[in-house]
Each structure stands twice: as C-alpha cells, then as structure tokens.
Amino acid sequence: MKTKILSILLLAGSLAFAQQNTLVQTSTTAAMTATQNFVLLTATTGVNGPTSSQPASQLYVVDPGQQVGETLTLTGACVSLRCPVARDRGGKAVAHVSGAMVLVATSPQWFQATNPAGGCTTATVYVTPWLNVGTGQQWICSSKTLSWVPGWGNGSATPQVITATATASVAGATAVNAPIVHISGTNAITSFTMGIGNNNNNFAVIPDGAFTGTATNNICKAFTAVAARTLSFTYDAVNSCYAPSY
C-alpha cells in the first residue's frame, strides 16, 4: 500500500512539473524612484494582485545596459496600468528609468534563486526562460544539446545555438529567440522580433541562406547575409536599432 501511495505522489509531482510556463515581458512607462510603491507598465498581461486562492505576481525590473534587476511583488490589482508593489525586501531597491525591461512571473514560483544544473528536456521545463533573480542570469533549455545554455544577457558561459531547426527568414518580422540563431531562406527581413528576456542585447546569426535585411524598424542598415558567414548585430542605443556587422 505504501509503495502504491508513493507511486501516485511521484506521478502527481511529475505531472505538475511537466506544466510549462513562460515569463511575460513588458516595460516601464515612467521613471520610478527607489521608494515609490507603484510602477507604471506598458501592459499588465499576467500581472495579478494577491487573492485568497493565488499568491501575488512578481516583477523583475532591469534597466537598459544592466543585468541584475530588482524584484517587486504586487500588493493589489493594477488599475489603468498602474500597479501597487512592495519593493525588494533584500535592501536592493533602486530607482529605475522609463523603458526599463520588466519580466513578469504570474506565479512567484516562476522566478528562481539558483542556476539550473544538469540535463533538461524542453517538454518538461517548468518555466522558460529560467531567471535567477539574484544574478539576473537567464537560461534556456536547448532542444539541440538537451542541456541548459545561456539566455539573454548571461555572460557566465559560452552562448550556444539552442535548436537544430533554423528560423526561416520572413518577408517582414523575423524571430530571434536566443543570443545565437540559425536563419534560413532568402526573404527580405524588415525587423527582428526579440525573444522574451532580451533587454536590447546583442546577438549573432549564422546564415543558412542569402537572406537580406532592410534599413527599417529596428534594423539600422541594409544587409545581405552570406551563408555560413556569421552576422553579428550590435544594439545602437542612439538610434534604437540593431547594426549589422556587414
């Protein structure tokens, strides 16, 4: 009987862990002082105040050019994008600028206090990206290596291609979900849609085709990719766009 009960508990635990969650990204719309008890957001998707059945959401605010941010906890419901918060109880409350990146953990358990270790499978990852709020390091489970690899703004290890499947270039907005990606096809890219957790971070593309890019939206200069010749993009904060290396 004890063995049967233990098996049921283990199965229930594995099913709960198999639930996949994704951090939500938004930004601040106004500067915030170090003692301010509210934050103004671009959007409040996934941002919930505490209820009798659910703990409050948490926010991780990171200013441009920074890696380590501040954790805020919702103390009530947002009203017209104005959200009441309790500041970082670890004594790390600081002022934040307008336009700071905000990562949202709808459930506070989505944020982590340590780095992941060992292997992983994308089908059983509890939350992505894995964010260590103590260091600001982000991690992604690679479907190519089945291991945790650095995500955006994480300089603690060498970035790797996270998937064996190349992203197809789109005649429009093309997704860039990690610091290093393969892009295939020959379409003319007019903008990049950056993955969750990107805070104007630089990235690199390994071209699998001769796609092109136009000098529009968040692309600073037109370019033509050369297959197998790495194309790097550096964020130009002056012009709010990504500058290609060739």
C-alpha positions as a Markdown table, in Angstrom:
| # | Residue | x | y | z |
|---|---|---|---|---|
| 1 | Met | 0.0 | 0.0 | 0.0 |
| 2 | Lys | 2.8 | 2.4 | 0.9 |
| 3 | Thr | 4.5 | 1.7 | -2.4 |
| 4 | Lys | 1.3 | 2.4 | -4.3 |
| 5 | Ile | 0.7 | 5.7 | -2.5 |
| 6 | Leu | 4.3 | 6.8 | -3.1 |
| 7 | Ser | 4.0 | 6.0 | -6.8 |
| 8 | Ile | 0.8 | 8.1 | -7.0 |
| 9 | Leu | 2.5 | 11.0 | -5.3 |
| 10 | Leu | 5.5 | 10.8 | -7.6 |
| 11 | Leu | 3.3 | 10.7 | -10.7 |
| 12 | Ala | 1.3 | 13.7 | -9.5 |
| 13 | Gly | 4.6 | 15.6 | -8.8 |
| 14 | Ser | 5.9 | 14.8 | -12.3 |
| 15 | Leu | 2.7 | 15.9 | -13.9 |
| 16 | Ala | 2.7 | 19.2 | -12.0 |
| 17 | Phe | 6.3 | 19.8 | -13.0 |
| 18 | Ala | 5.6 | 19.0 | -16.7 |
| 19 | Gln | 3.3 | 22.1 | -16.8 |
| 20 | Gln | 5.2 | 24.6 | -18.9 |
| 21 | Asn | 5.1 | 28.3 | -18.1 |
| 22 | Thr | 6.6 | 31.3 | -19.9 |
| 23 | Leu | 7.7 | 34.5 | -18.4 |
| 24 | Val | 5.9 | 37.6 | -19.8 |
| 25 | Gln | 7.8 | 40.7 | -20.8 |
| 26 | Thr | 6.7 | 44.3 | -20.7 |
| 27 | Ser | 8.4 | 47.6 | -19.7 |
| 28 | Thr | 8.0 | 50.7 | -17.5 |
| 29 | Thr | 6.4 | 53.8 | -19.0 |
| 30 | Ala | 7.7 | 56.2 | -16.4 |
| 31 | Ala | 10.7 | 56.6 | -14.2 |
| 32 | Met | 10.5 | 55.1 | -10.7 |
| 33 | Thr | 12.1 | 56.3 | -7.5 |
| 34 | Ala | 13.8 | 54.0 | -5.0 |
| 35 | Thr | 11.0 | 54.4 | -2.5 |
| 36 | Gln | 8.0 | 54.5 | -4.9 |
| 37 | Asn | 5.3 | 51.9 | -4.1 |
| 38 | Phe | 3.8 | 51.6 | -7.5 |
| 39 | Val | 5.0 | 51.0 | -11.1 |
| 40 | Leu | 3.6 | 52.1 | -14.4 |
| 41 | Leu | 3.7 | 49.4 | -17.1 |
| 42 | Thr | 3.2 | 49.2 | -20.9 |
| 43 | Ala | 1.0 | 46.2 | -20.4 |
| 44 | Thr | -0.3 | 44.1 | -17.5 |
| 45 | Thr | -0.7 | 40.7 | -19.1 |
| 46 | Gly | -0.1 | 38.0 | -16.4 |
| 47 | Val | 0.2 | 40.7 | -13.6 |
| 48 | Asn | -2.1 | 39.8 | -10.8 |
| 49 | Gly | -2.6 | 41.0 | -7.2 |
| 50 | Pro | -2.9 | 38.6 | -4.3 |
| 51 | Thr | -6.1 | 36.6 | -3.9 |
| 52 | Ser | -7.4 | 34.0 | -1.5 |
| 53 | Ser | -6.5 | 31.3 | -3.9 |
| 54 | Gln | -3.4 | 32.6 | -5.6 |
| 55 | Pro | -0.3 | 34.5 | -4.4 |
| 56 | Ala | 0.6 | 37.8 | -6.0 |
| 57 | Ser | 2.6 | 38.1 | -9.2 |
| 58 | Gln | 6.2 | 39.3 | -9.1 |
| 59 | Leu | 8.0 | 41.6 | -11.4 |
| 60 | Tyr | 11.7 | 41.8 | -12.2 |
| 61 | Val | 12.8 | 45.3 | -13.3 |
| 62 | Val | 16.1 | 45.6 | -15.2 |
| 63 | Asp | 17.3 | 49.0 | -16.5 |
| 64 | Pro | 19.0 | 49.2 | -20.0 |
| 65 | Gly | 22.6 | 48.1 | -20.0 |
| 66 | Gln | 22.2 | 46.3 | -16.7 |
| 67 | Gln | 21.9 | 42.5 | -15.9 |
| 68 | Val | 20.9 | 42.5 | -12.3 |
| 69 | Gly | 17.4 | 43.9 | -11.6 |
| 70 | Glu | 15.0 | 44.4 | -8.7 |
| 71 | Thr | 12.2 | 42.1 | -7.7 |
| 72 | Leu | 8.8 | 43.7 | -7.0 |
| 73 | Thr | 5.8 | 42.0 | -5.5 |
| 74 | Leu | 2.2 | 43.0 | -6.3 |
| 75 | Thr | 0.3 | 44.2 | -3.3 |
| 76 | Gly | -3.0 | 44.7 | -5.1 |
| 77 | Ala | -4.7 | 44.8 | -8.5 |
| 78 | Cys | -3.4 | 47.1 | -11.3 |
| 79 | Val | -5.6 | 50.0 | -12.3 |
| 80 | Ser | -5.1 | 51.6 | -15.7 |
| 81 | Leu | -1.6 | 50.1 | -16.0 |
| 82 | Arg | -0.7 | 51.5 | -12.5 |
| 83 | Cys | 0.4 | 48.6 | -10.3 |
| 84 | Pro | 0.9 | 48.8 | -6.5 |
| 85 | Val | 4.1 | 46.9 | -5.4 |
| 86 | Ala | 6.2 | 46.1 | -2.4 |
| 87 | Arg | 9.9 | 46.8 | -3.1 |
| 88 | Asp | 12.8 | 44.3 | -2.9 |
| 89 | Arg | 12.9 | 43.2 | 0.7 |
| 90 | Gly | 16.6 | 42.3 | 0.3 |
| 91 | Gly | 17.6 | 46.0 | 0.6 |
| 92 | Lys | 18.3 | 46.3 | -3.2 |
| 93 | Ala | 15.5 | 48.8 | -4.0 |
| 94 | Val | 16.9 | 51.4 | -6.6 |
| 95 | Ala | 15.5 | 54.0 | -8.9 |
| 96 | His | 14.5 | 52.8 | -12.4 |
| 97 | Val | 14.2 | 54.6 | -15.7 |
| 98 | Ser | 11.3 | 54.8 | -18.1 |
| 99 | Gly | 11.6 | 52.0 | -20.6 |
| 100 | Ala | 13.2 | 49.5 | -18.2 |
| 101 | Met | 12.6 | 45.9 | -19.0 |
| 102 | Val | 10.1 | 44.1 | -16.8 |
| 103 | Leu | 9.8 | 40.3 | -16.6 |
| 104 | Val | 6.6 | 39.0 | -15.1 |
| 105 | Ala | 6.2 | 35.9 | -13.1 |
| 106 | Thr | 2.4 | 35.4 | -12.9 |
| 107 | Ser | 3.1 | 32.9 | -10.0 |
| 108 | Pro | 6.2 | 33.9 | -7.9 |
| 109 | Gln | 7.4 | 30.3 | -8.2 |
| 110 | Trp | 8.4 | 31.1 | -11.8 |
| 111 | Phe | 11.4 | 33.1 | -10.6 |
| 112 | Gln | 14.4 | 31.2 | -9.3 |
| 113 | Ala | 17.1 | 31.8 | -6.7 |
| 114 | Thr | 19.7 | 29.5 | -8.3 |
| 115 | Asn | 21.0 | 28.5 | -11.7 |
| 116 | Pro | 19.8 | 25.3 | -13.3 |
| 117 | Ala | 22.1 | 22.2 | -13.4 |
| 118 | Gly | 22.3 | 19.0 | -15.4 |
| 119 | Gly | 20.3 | 18.0 | -18.4 |
| 120 | Cys | 16.9 | 19.1 | -19.5 |
| 121 | Thr | 14.1 | 18.4 | -22.0 |
| 122 | Thr | 12.0 | 21.2 | -23.4 |
| 123 | Ala | 8.8 | 19.2 | -22.9 |
| 124 | Thr | 9.3 | 19.1 | -19.1 |
| 125 | Val | 10.8 | 22.5 | -18.4 |
| 126 | Tyr | 8.7 | 24.2 | -15.6 |
| 127 | Val | 9.3 | 27.7 | -16.8 |
| 128 | Thr | 11.2 | 29.5 | -19.6 |
| 129 | Pro | 13.4 | 31.4 | -19.6 |
| 130 | Trp | 14.9 | 30.3 | -16.2 |
| 131 | Leu | 15.7 | 33.5 | -14.4 |
| 132 | Asn | 18.0 | 33.7 | -11.4 |
| 133 | Val | 16.8 | 36.9 | -9.7 |
| 134 | Gly | 19.9 | 37.1 | -7.6 |
| 135 | Thr | 22.3 | 37.4 | -10.5 |
| 136 | Gly | 19.9 | 38.3 | -13.4 |
| 137 | Gln | 21.3 | 35.4 | -15.4 |
| 138 | Gln | 18.8 | 33.8 | -17.8 |
| 139 | Trp | 19.0 | 30.2 | -19.0 |
| 140 | Ile | 17.2 | 28.3 | -21.8 |
| 141 | Cys | 16.8 | 24.5 | -22.2 |
| 142 | Ser | 18.4 | 23.7 | -25.6 |
| 143 | Ser | 16.5 | 21.2 | -27.7 |
| 144 | Lys | 19.8 | 20.5 | -29.6 |
| 145 | Thr | 22.0 | 19.6 | -26.6 |
| 146 | Leu | 19.3 | 18.8 | -24.0 |
| 147 | Ser | 21.2 | 21.0 | -21.6 |
| 148 | Trp | 20.8 | 24.4 | -20.0 |
| 149 | Val | 22.6 | 27.1 | -22.1 |
| 150 | Pro | 22.9 | 30.9 | -21.5 |
| 151 | Gly | 20.0 | 33.1 | -22.5 |
| 152 | Trp | 19.9 | 36.8 | -23.0 |
| 153 | Gly | 22.4 | 38.9 | -21.0 |
| 154 | Asn | 24.1 | 35.9 | -19.5 |
| 155 | Gly | 27.8 | 36.1 | -19.8 |
| 156 | Ser | 28.6 | 33.3 | -17.3 |
| 157 | Ala | 29.1 | 30.7 | -20.1 |
| 158 | Thr | 29.5 | 30.5 | -23.8 |
| 159 | Pro | 26.2 | 31.0 | -25.8 |
| 160 | Gln | 25.1 | 28.1 | -28.0 |
| 161 | Val | 22.6 | 27.6 | -30.7 |
| 162 | Ile | 19.6 | 26.3 | -28.8 |
| 163 | Thr | 17.8 | 24.4 | -31.6 |
| 164 | Ala | 18.8 | 22.3 | -34.5 |
| 165 | Thr | 16.0 | 23.8 | -36.6 |
| 166 | Ala | 16.8 | 27.1 | -38.3 |
| 167 | Thr | 14.4 | 30.0 | -38.1 |
| 168 | Ala | 13.1 | 30.7 | -41.5 |
| 169 | Ser | 13.5 | 34.3 | -42.7 |
| 170 | Val | 10.3 | 36.2 | -43.0 |
| 171 | Ala | 9.4 | 38.9 | -45.5 |
| 172 | Gly | 8.7 | 41.1 | -42.5 |
| 173 | Ala | 9.4 | 40.5 | -38.8 |
| 174 | Thr | 11.7 | 37.5 | -38.1 |
| 175 | Ala | 12.0 | 36.0 | -34.6 |
| 176 | Val | 15.3 | 35.9 | -32.7 |
| 177 | Asn | 14.8 | 33.8 | -29.6 |
| 178 | Ala | 18.4 | 33.3 | -28.3 |
| 179 | Pro | 21.8 | 35.0 | -28.4 |
| 180 | Ile | 22.9 | 32.8 | -31.4 |
| 181 | Val | 20.5 | 31.6 | -34.0 |
| 182 | His | 20.5 | 30.0 | -37.5 |
| 183 | Ile | 18.3 | 31.8 | -40.1 |
| 184 | Ser | 17.5 | 30.2 | -43.4 |
| 185 | Gly | 15.7 | 31.3 | -46.6 |
| 186 | Thr | 16.2 | 34.3 | -48.9 |
| 187 | Asn | 13.4 | 36.6 | -47.7 |
| 188 | Ala | 13.9 | 40.3 | -47.0 |
| 189 | Ile | 13.7 | 40.9 | -43.2 |
| 190 | Thr | 12.3 | 44.2 | -42.2 |
| 191 | Ser | 12.6 | 43.9 | -38.4 |
| 192 | Phe | 13.6 | 41.5 | -35.7 |
| 193 | Thr | 11.2 | 40.2 | -33.0 |
| 194 | Met | 13.3 | 39.6 | -30.0 |
| 195 | Gly | 12.7 | 36.7 | -27.6 |
| 196 | Ile | 11.5 | 37.1 | -24.0 |
| 197 | Gly | 14.2 | 38.4 | -21.7 |
| 198 | Asn | 16.0 | 40.5 | -24.4 |
| 199 | Asn | 17.0 | 43.9 | -23.0 |
| 200 | Asn | 18.5 | 45.3 | -26.1 |
| 201 | Asn | 21.2 | 42.6 | -26.0 |
| 202 | Asn | 23.5 | 42.0 | -29.0 |
| 203 | Phe | 23.1 | 38.7 | -30.9 |
| 204 | Ala | 24.7 | 36.7 | -33.7 |
| 205 | Val | 23.1 | 35.0 | -36.7 |
| 206 | Ile | 24.6 | 32.0 | -38.6 |
| 207 | Pro | 23.1 | 32.3 | -42.1 |
| 208 | Asp | 21.9 | 29.2 | -43.8 |
| 209 | Gly | 20.8 | 31.2 | -46.8 |
| 210 | Ala | 21.3 | 34.6 | -48.6 |
| 211 | Phe | 18.5 | 36.5 | -46.9 |
| 212 | Thr | 18.6 | 40.3 | -46.8 |
| 213 | Gly | 17.6 | 43.0 | -44.4 |
| 214 | Thr | 16.2 | 46.5 | -45.0 |
| 215 | Ala | 17.1 | 49.6 | -43.0 |
| 216 | Thr | 13.7 | 49.9 | -41.4 |
| 217 | Asn | 12.1 | 49.5 | -37.9 |
| 218 | Asn | 14.8 | 48.1 | -35.5 |
| 219 | Ile | 17.4 | 47.4 | -38.3 |
| 220 | Cys | 20.0 | 50.2 | -38.6 |
| 221 | Lys | 21.4 | 49.4 | -42.0 |
| 222 | Ala | 20.5 | 47.2 | -45.0 |
| 223 | Phe | 22.5 | 43.9 | -45.3 |
| 224 | Thr | 22.8 | 40.8 | -47.3 |
| 225 | Ala | 23.7 | 37.6 | -45.4 |
| 226 | Val | 26.4 | 35.2 | -46.7 |
| 227 | Ala | 25.7 | 31.5 | -46.0 |
| 228 | Ala | 27.9 | 30.2 | -43.1 |
| 229 | Arg | 29.4 | 33.7 | -42.5 |
| 230 | Thr | 28.4 | 34.8 | -39.0 |
| 231 | Leu | 26.5 | 38.0 | -39.0 |
| 232 | Ser | 26.6 | 39.9 | -35.7 |
| 233 | Phe | 24.2 | 42.6 | -34.6 |
| 234 | Thr | 25.1 | 45.3 | -32.1 |
| 235 | Tyr | 22.3 | 47.4 | -30.4 |
| 236 | Asp | 22.7 | 51.1 | -31.2 |
| 237 | Ala | 21.0 | 52.9 | -28.3 |
| 238 | Val | 21.3 | 56.3 | -30.0 |
| 239 | Asn | 19.2 | 55.2 | -32.9 |
| 240 | Ser | 17.2 | 52.4 | -31.2 |
| 241 | Cys | 18.1 | 49.8 | -33.7 |
| 242 | Tyr | 20.5 | 46.8 | -34.4 |
| 243 | Ala | 23.6 | 47.5 | -36.5 |
| 244 | Pro | 24.8 | 44.5 | -38.7 |
| 245 | Ser | 28.5 | 43.6 | -38.8 |
| 246 | Tyr | 28.5 | 43.6 | -42.7 |
